[in-house]
């Protein structure tokens, strides 16, 4: 069993912020040929923290690779990663949750690991609504009506969107760095130089030179982002290489580049998602029970110990800032991440 702190102890330590009150397709020129099925094997971690074998399931327009561990009848917890990470971010979180009776599902985002597009002609689209709908399709394929959703980076954006627009599919939410739903119009606004510098890779990926550099040096870019965004985390080569294998997906470059270009408004999405994007541009509030986490050393963490996005969560709510932790809390502080899942599930 996980040796977790009690919720009251967290409150007593001043870790909780807020109160607990109330409950047409794009051109095919960017397409890449899908990989052969079954997908190539992914390295597995130490057996004591293994996620098991990669599974595959057709959902929406994808053949999604995912890990699925724990009792089949346990409360499902779907864990979402971002760039440049993969489901191995949850390799230590998963056993902690399984020990508490949870079923943990961790999919590879489109463009990562063994996830493949079913059509060679499909636009390699990474706008936020398309990525979020992948999770809805996965839940439908697995016959999961609702689940605890947990994510960081791109994964936070995904879980926020589902909680905001389809709250009946979300039992509870864990969101690192809070409310990350993208407003493309707002992203086009001028920014101070320190903010522009912080998002260097977003600007770099908007250029053709940036695309070429990422394609040739995808591992070097990823390692640099890890070091920049989690400056106090001393990860080893084996941990990085385990995840770096996921970047060899044939659609990886297309997906990463399109994600950042779309967020800057310099690349188009698909018309079929326009209605959802209009809803998201209105900044819908999230009503489901939510636990937000910030990494104290994460340079992308909003200021104010969660106060900058507190108003976007109107249901039962808790917040904690993790001292000494950067942008990848599930790997840097797995017990704290698992504890947040367990706590919010019992609100």
BELWORA-V312102 format. One line per field, one symbol per residue. ss: DSSP state (a for helix, b for strand, c for the rest). phi: phi as a letter, one per 20 degrees, with the letter a starting at -180 (. if undefined). burial: + if it has 9 or more other C-alpha atoms within 8 Angstrom, else -. A space follows every 50 residues. Layout:
ss=???
phi=???
burial=???
This chain:
ss=ccccccaaaaaacccccccccccccccaaaccccccccccccccccaaac ccccbbbbbccbbbbbbbbccccccbbbbbccccccaaaaaaaaaaaacc ccbbbbbccccccccbbccccccccccaaaaaaaaaaaaaacccccbbbb bccaaaaaaaaaaaacaaabbbbbbbcccccccaaaacccccaaaaaaca aaaaaccaaaaaaaaacaaaaaaaaaaaacccccccaaaaaaaaaaaacc caaaaaaaaaaaaaccccccaaaaaaaaaaaccccbcccbbbbbbccccc cccccccccaaabcccbbbbbbccccccaaaacaaaaaaaaaaaacc
phi=.feeffffffffemeednddcme.gfgefefcffffdffffdgdeggfcf enefdcbebmecdeebdbcoffefgfcddcdcddcaffgdfefgfffffe needcceefgnclefcffdfeffeecfgfffffgfffffffeldfbbfdc ablgffgfffffffecffecfacdcfmmddfedffffefgcffffgfgeg ffffffdfgffffffecffffffffgffecfeedfefffffgfggfeegf dgfgffffgffffemdbeedgfdffffffffelffddfgccdccefdffe fffnlnffcgfeddegbbbbeefmddecgfeebffffffffffffdg
burial=---------++---+++-------------++-+---------++---++ +--+-++++--++++++++++--++++++++++-+++++++++++++++- ++++++++++++++++++-+-+++++++++++-+-++++++--+-+++++ ++++++++++++++-++-+++++++++++-++++--+--------+---- -+-+++---++-++---+--+++-+++-+++-+------+-+++++++++ +++++++++++++++---++--+---+-+++--++++++++++++++++- +---++++++-+++++++++++--+++++++++++++++++++++--
